Amino acid sequence: MVSRRDSLRGIGAVTVMVVGGAVWRAVDQGVFSAGQGPAYEPWQNWQDDDVEGPLRLVKAAILAANPHNTQPWLFQVTESRIEVFADISRHLGAMDVYMREMHIGLGCAVENMLLAAKSRGYEAQLTLSPGILTELHPNVQPILAATLNLSLGESSVSDLYKAIPNRHTDRAAYDETHPVSADDLETLRTWADDEAEVAVLLFSTEEKRKLFAQGTVQATKDIIADATMSHDSTKWFRTNWKDVQKYKDGPYIDTAGVSPTLRALVKMLPPTSEEMGNNAWLGATETTLATTPVMGFIAVRELYDRPQAMQAGRAWQRMHLWATTKGLSMQPVNQMLEIVDRERELGNEPHTSEFLERLIGDPSWKPTFAFRVGYPTMAVLASPRRPVEEVLI
């Protein structure tokens, strides 16, 4: 017969094993290491002098905003020039049919380099590669997107430059009690003034915000219903801490806009299915848009013009950096634009394009980037990044 003492010893041993196993898994899955490790070092050492000359500009470039954290860039660097290439191996497939979002991300990287050039005492002359996005054909070869010719100049450190390591996408709900001031909205609009063929369109009225949210939620449902789009999006998500540190890219639960407790729980559980992930994405889209005080677009004159796509990216990077200096949060919500491209590719009726035209009320402007802005409700974590040595050719 088993004694009470032996029973308690057995229960204690099982408890130790369970707790010990849970702690081991928590450590293994990075529960206690958010934002740490090799995948996050580029955010911390971006101003270190471990590289020389123009490579310092690339250290700023790799911290730029980009679609789905694919980091679709490669750089060829000499003492007087940096060439920026689209890394076609990081194409989002059906989620970015014409590499429009990829070029917007490249524009973000270019903007960071231009800010870094001034801080490092360079004058930079930018040349954007011409062309039409719909005429590009994805292949294994990188495509030249931009060239920066560098010469010595005066050093000037801007507030936008200093904000580079602090700019992160905030996917959480925003503070409904804290409206964005009219002055700040006007300043947001001005960050596109340097680009003649780019405009910032903002919606703060309840009617426009509801329409924007309805269109975005419907586009999210359309993406989920499209098996190819869903697959091409989901495959970039990292569900394992070791993969985060290995690949240093893609979305991860740490940047999903959920509470620390929920982040820890998700890390402890087995990976979710594509269907469960899609349902969570749809629910988060509905919830976060409902708390957003301001929504908007960056629009261009020609939707598939390569330079205009990159100019839109430059404008977004400036806007987000400036918002960071003001304590504002921002998040891209590009589902409607992704469906516009997909409808065109499949030859479907352009329902989403027509909806967008009605929403903005000006057919001469074509939305190419959608976003939301507001004040944060929680701390925002960094996303993983590949180091400079992994993006050079």
C-alpha atoms as one frame of an Amber mdcrd trajectory, in Angstrom:
protein
   0.000   0.000   0.000   1.371   3.434  -0.966   1.861   5.722   2.010   0.696
   9.331   2.101   4.317  10.444   2.269   5.200   8.454  -0.862   2.167   9.894
  -2.648   3.225  13.431  -1.807   6.744  12.689  -2.977   5.358  11.385  -6.256
   3.162  14.425  -6.758   6.107  16.667  -5.952   8.316  14.895  -8.459   5.678
  15.213 -11.191   5.199  18.889 -10.346   8.927  19.531 -10.603   9.024  17.758
 -13.955   6.039  19.718 -15.315   7.286  23.072 -14.072  10.798  22.300 -15.208
   9.543  21.338 -18.649   7.487  24.511 -18.888  10.452  26.665 -17.907  12.659
  24.885 -20.428  10.126  25.473 -23.202   9.711  29.100 -22.148  13.456  29.630
 -22.451  13.629  27.662 -25.701  10.816  29.749 -27.240  12.207  33.118 -26.205
   9.528  33.963 -23.636  12.135  35.762 -21.536  14.194  37.063 -24.475  11.894
  39.304 -26.533  13.914  41.702 -28.656  17.212  39.996 -27.830  19.703  37.837
 -29.678  21.477  38.135 -33.061  18.221  38.850 -34.924  17.835  42.123 -33.029
  21.430  43.343 -32.865  21.081  45.630 -35.933  18.745  47.846 -33.881  21.318
  48.139 -31.113  24.578  48.534 -33.051  23.335  50.641 -35.974  25.684  53.520
 -35.104  28.697  51.439 -34.072  31.897  51.962 -36.033  32.416  48.295 -36.869
  32.054  49.210 -40.559  33.477  52.155 -42.476  32.374  54.641 -45.098  29.085
  54.156 -46.970  28.422  50.837 -45.233  27.295  52.927 -42.276  24.416  54.124
 -44.433  23.384  50.537 -45.105  23.198  49.951 -41.340  20.438  52.566 -41.282
  18.778  51.220 -44.436  18.165  47.743 -43.009  16.059  49.240 -40.193  13.512
  50.694 -42.616   9.858  49.744 -42.896   9.148  46.988 -45.426   6.321  44.604
 -46.421   5.760  41.649 -44.079   9.315  42.135 -42.779  10.626  40.417 -45.902
  13.500  42.941 -46.059  13.548  42.715 -49.872  16.805  44.586 -50.420  20.367
  44.031 -51.502  23.146  46.625 -51.667  26.277  47.000 -53.751  28.625  49.469
 -52.079  31.749  51.350 -53.183  33.480  54.364 -51.637  31.353  56.770 -53.681
  28.194  54.890 -54.589  25.472  52.637 -53.212  23.253  50.666 -55.557  19.976
  49.350 -54.145  18.553  46.161 -55.647  15.185  44.475 -55.291  15.844  40.990
 -53.901  13.381  38.988 -55.976  13.886  35.892 -53.833  11.923  37.789 -51.165
   8.928  38.513 -53.376   5.564  38.091 -51.613   4.002  36.305 -54.569   0.243
  36.751 -54.897   0.247  39.199 -51.976   2.319  41.650 -54.021   1.726  40.626
 -57.605   3.583  43.495 -59.276   6.238  44.057 -56.569   4.603  47.386 -55.772
   4.892  46.915 -52.004   8.442  45.681 -52.452   9.386  48.951 -54.154   7.657
  50.959 -51.434   9.850  49.135 -48.922  12.934  49.901 -50.999  11.930  53.564
 -50.939  11.814  53.388 -47.140  15.364  52.006 -47.091  16.539  54.741 -49.454
  15.071  57.414 -47.176  16.925  56.040 -44.165  20.152  56.098 -46.174  19.607
  59.699 -47.222  19.073  60.700 -43.590  22.166  58.747 -42.563  24.210  60.298
 -45.374  23.614  63.790 -44.002  24.534  62.702 -40.496  27.770  61.120 -41.751
  28.893  64.108 -43.792  27.884  62.965 -47.279  26.008  64.692 -50.057  23.857
  62.081 -51.772  22.460  62.353 -55.294  19.586  59.910 -55.753  18.585  58.287
 -59.039  15.521  56.045 -59.089  15.398  53.364 -61.768  12.629  53.995 -64.319
  10.049  51.501 -65.425   6.550  50.122 -65.033   5.892  47.576 -62.299   3.448
  45.549 -64.380   6.210  44.954 -66.938   8.647  43.466 -64.420   8.927  39.700
 -64.366   9.993  38.098 -61.082  13.043  35.900 -61.511  16.076  34.927 -59.501
  18.127  37.973 -60.494  18.124  41.133 -58.345  16.732  44.230 -60.065  18.432
  47.620 -59.725  15.987  50.029 -58.075  18.022  53.067 -57.009  21.517  54.543
 -57.015  23.028  56.943 -54.486  26.116  58.807 -55.691  28.040  60.125 -52.704
  30.407  63.041 -52.213  31.741  64.770 -49.111  29.541  67.460 -47.591  28.428
  69.082 -44.368  27.276  66.898 -41.477  23.725  67.487 -40.232  21.929  65.247
 -37.729  18.137  65.503 -37.958  15.434  64.424 -35.520  14.229  61.931 -38.129
  17.660  60.325 -38.246  17.792  60.033 -34.464  14.357  58.344 -34.500  15.479
  55.485 -36.788  16.115  52.889 -34.017  12.885  53.801 -32.213  10.500  53.440
 -35.178   8.469  50.236 -34.940   5.094  49.169 -36.325   2.371  49.210 -33.669
  -0.308  46.594 -34.418  -2.124  46.992 -31.095  -5.319  48.911 -30.397  -4.817
  52.673 -30.109  -5.936  55.029 -27.345  -9.514  56.041 -28.153  -9.430  58.827
 -25.549  -6.452  60.624 -27.104  -7.231  62.242 -30.482  -4.525  63.304 -32.917
  -4.370  67.091 -33.128  -5.224  69.002 -36.295  -1.704  70.459 -36.326  -0.135
  67.004 -36.245  -2.392  65.820 -39.055  -1.369  68.791 -41.167   2.293  68.039
 -40.514   1.760  64.421 -41.565   0.415  65.654 -44.877   3.472  67.824 -45.482
   5.911  64.908 -45.392   4.885  64.095 -48.972   5.470  67.655 -50.194   8.963
  66.833 -51.489   7.459  64.306 -53.919   5.463  66.060 -56.648   3.546  62.934
 -57.628   2.769  61.739 -54.090   0.028  62.894 -51.706  -1.090  61.997 -48.172
  -4.862  61.616 -47.721  -6.196  61.480 -44.144  -9.612  60.467 -42.806 -10.665
  61.445 -39.298 -14.461  61.769 -39.624 -16.551  58.867 -38.381 -18.150  58.328
 -41.798 -14.849  58.065 -43.674 -13.220  55.937 -40.987 -16.106  53.473 -41.073
 -15.863  53.174 -44.848 -12.090  52.710 -44.658 -12.523  50.025 -41.991 -15.275
  48.241 -43.934 -13.144  48.154 -47.062 -10.111  46.871 -45.164 -12.052  44.153
 -43.355 -13.636  43.001 -46.625 -10.224  42.919 -48.317  -8.874  40.873 -45.409
 -11.690  38.368 -45.929 -10.915  38.286 -49.659  -7.255  37.499 -48.961  -8.199
  34.723 -46.538 -10.590  33.245 -49.117  -7.838  33.264 -51.768  -5.779  30.159
 -50.994  -2.733  31.377 -52.908  -2.676  34.798 -51.246  -3.198  33.253 -47.822
  -0.360  30.795 -48.359   2.036  33.416 -49.726   1.397  35.600 -46.689   1.436
  32.908 -44.013   4.702  31.319 -45.126   6.637  34.372 -43.916   5.357  34.100
 -40.344   7.871  32.762 -37.841   6.387  30.534 -35.151   9.627  29.266 -33.623
  12.183  31.331 -31.688  15.075  29.434 -33.251  13.772  30.300 -36.723  13.538
  33.970 -35.730  17.206  33.942 -34.772  18.183  31.894 -37.838  16.322  33.741
 -40.589  16.049  37.178 -38.907  12.959  38.157 -40.878   9.199  37.791 -41.090
   6.428  38.694 -38.635   6.541  37.155 -35.153   4.181  37.137 -32.180   6.310
  39.745 -30.367   5.187  42.388 -32.865   1.568  41.241 -33.217   0.182  43.931
 -30.920  -0.968  41.605 -28.137  -0.308  41.743 -24.397   2.900  40.304 -22.880
   0.842  37.580 -21.194  -0.756  36.474 -24.459   2.614  36.631 -26.249   4.095
  34.296 -23.652   1.145  31.911 -23.894   1.307  31.743 -27.696   5.035  31.006
 -27.558   4.433  28.120 -25.164   1.772  26.497 -27.347   2.334  24.479 -30.540
   2.236  26.485 -33.808  -1.251  27.406 -34.970  -2.744  26.380 -38.301  -3.065
  28.750 -41.242  -6.816  28.891 -40.641  -6.405  29.844 -36.986  -3.842  32.462
 -37.897  -6.158  33.954 -40.505  -9.050  34.095 -38.045  -6.855  35.868 -35.515
  -5.719  38.340 -38.194  -9.287  39.121 -39.205 -10.353  39.615 -35.605  -7.382
  41.865 -34.884  -8.108  43.918 -38.003 -11.691  44.513 -36.916 -10.700  45.354
 -33.336  -7.799  47.676 -34.056  -9.543  49.651 -36.784 -12.429  50.259 -34.397
 -10.036  52.047 -32.014  -8.198  54.076 -34.648  -8.801  57.856 -34.686  -7.154
  58.527 -38.056  -6.738  56.416 -41.187  -5.196  57.353 -44.476  -3.508  56.653
 -47.776  -0.347  57.605 -49.546  -1.459  58.113 -53.144   0.379  58.490 -56.441
  -0.550  59.620 -59.935   0.437  56.343 -61.624  -0.095  53.249 -59.491   2.446
  51.059 -61.262   5.194  53.594 -61.911   8.402  52.290 -60.269   9.840  55.656
 -59.148   6.484  56.782 -57.760   6.208  53.602 -55.688   9.627  54.307 -54.205
   8.730  57.951 -53.619   5.676  56.753 -51.703   7.988  54.612 -49.581  10.244
  57.567 -48.867   7.222  59.582 -47.751   6.006  56.774 -45.464   9.403  56.448
 -43.822   9.553  60.183 -43.121   5.993  60.165 -41.771   6.604  57.226 -39.474
   9.893  58.608 -38.180   8.292  61.970 -37.470   5.324  60.281 -35.760   7.805
  58.392 -33.590   9.299  61.686 -32.392   5.789  62.802 -31.393   4.842  59.648
 -29.495   2.391  58.571 -32.198   1.935  54.989 -33.378   1.416  53.894 -36.978
   0.661  50.674 -38.835   0.336  49.815 -42.537  -3.023  48.223 -43.395  -2.579
  47.475 -47.081  -5.175  44.759 -47.638  -7.283  46.864 -50.013  -4.288  47.704
 -52.203  -3.201  44.059 -52.273  -6.646  43.081 -53.531  -6.509  45.824 -56.193
  -3.403  44.166 -57.639  -4.865  40.682 -57.340  -8.108  41.662 -59.093  -6.069
  43.122 -61.937  -3.876  40.029 -62.224  -6.854  37.654 -62.335  -8.864  39.828
 -64.715 -11.660  40.225 -62.174 -13.979  43.195 -61.930 -12.108  46.084 -60.240
 -14.512  46.334 -57.311 -11.838  47.416 -54.839 -10.398  50.086 -57.137 -13.885
  51.472 -57.627 -14.493  51.459 -53.871 -11.248  53.361 -53.284 -12.138  55.926
 -55.940 -15.444  56.584 -54.195 -13.736  56.766 -50.811 -11.133  59.377 -51.746
 -13.338  61.257 -54.219 -10.541  62.139 -56.643  -9.785  59.742 -59.528  -6.528
  61.537 -60.337  -4.928  60.054 -57.191  -4.348  56.301 -56.847  -3.874  54.947
 -53.309  -0.758  52.793 -53.085  -0.282  52.559 -49.310  -2.843  52.489 -46.486
  -2.196  53.132 -42.812  -3.664  54.002 -39.438  -2.340  56.403 -36.808  -3.056
  57.072 -33.141  -1.565  57.049 -29.671  -0.236  53.744 -28.279  -1.721  51.645
 -25.498   1.329  49.424 -24.918   5.060  49.276 -25.548   6.079  48.278 -29.081
   8.845  45.749 -29.727  11.337  45.597 -32.581  11.150  43.113 -35.438  14.095
  40.878 -36.398  16.568  42.194 -38.987  19.316  40.695 -41.119  22.724  42.307
 -40.560  24.631  44.280 -43.177  26.862  41.367 -44.156  23.817  39.350 -45.238
  22.451  41.982 -47.629  25.561  42.869 -49.657  26.332  41.783 -53.212
